[in-house]
Structures are given as structure tokens and as C-alpha cells.
Amino acid sequence: MTTKEQERKALAQIRKIVEGLGPDSYIAKAFEGCFEIAEENIENDFACSMKQRADSASESMHKSHEKVIELKEKLVEASKELCTKDTKIKSLEARVTQLEQRRDDLLKQVKEGSDTAVQNWNMYREQQDRADAAEAETVKLKAKLYDLLVKE
């Protein structure tokens, strides 16, 4: 079992060897980020590798991709539902317009009917007043006739 200090020295030697190959070497490219992971492993008593991080990132990306597909499907369903509800709203708005027109027509008929009813009532009152006046006149005439018949 090696100590942390031995690990640090070995890492420094490996880093020096890779740096000696130049930044464009195949090995330098393969080790990009690996030295930092090795330093974290030493300091924090981890056993993490670049491969594990890449696999984890790949798995996370795969899960995210599946979630995107799932959310797209839900979006399509929600869009269909919205379209259906929008159609129903338009239908209900048209029905409300029809009912408002019907209400207006009925109110007009009621007003016209009320006007006719008022006219009929006024005509009835006039006829009733004439009938009452004629009846009163008839009573007076009967009384005069009675007076004339009784005096003679």
C-alpha cells in the first residue's frame, strides 16, 4: 500500500513524462483531465477515473435524451388537448352569441308585446269608461222616464 506522498511523487513524474511529449502528443490528449482527477483522488481518498466520469456523463446524457423524448410526447398530447379545448371554446362562444341574439329577439318581442298590451289596456279602459258613462246615462234616462210616467 502506497502513501499519499508516494502517490503525489508518482503523479508528478508521470505528468513530467507526458509534458515532455508535447501538448499535441496522443498520450497528452488521452491524459487531458486525468491528472486533475488523480489529484482529487489522492486528496479525498477517492477511486474515480476519467472512464467512470465519461460513462456517468454518457448515462446522464442518455437519461436526459429519454426525458426529452418523453417531454416531447407530453407536449404533443398537451397540444392536441389544447386544440380540442380551443375548438370547444369556439363552439361555446358561438353558442353564447346565438343565445344572446335569441335573448335580444325575445326582449324585443316582450317590448313589442308590452307596447301592444299597453295599447290594449288603454283601449279597454276607454271602452270601459264609455260603457260606464252609457250605463250612468241609461240610469238617468230611466229615472226621468219613471218620473214622467209617475207624474202623468
Secondary structure, 3 states (H helix, E strand, C coil): CCCHHHHHHHHHHHHHHHHHHCCCCHHHHHCCCHHHHHHHHHHHCCCCCHHHHHHHHHHHHHHHHHHHHHHHHHHHHHHHHHHHHHHHHHHHHHHHHHHHHHHHHHHHHHHHHHHHHHHHHHHHHHHHHHHHHHHHHHHHHHHHHHHHHHHC
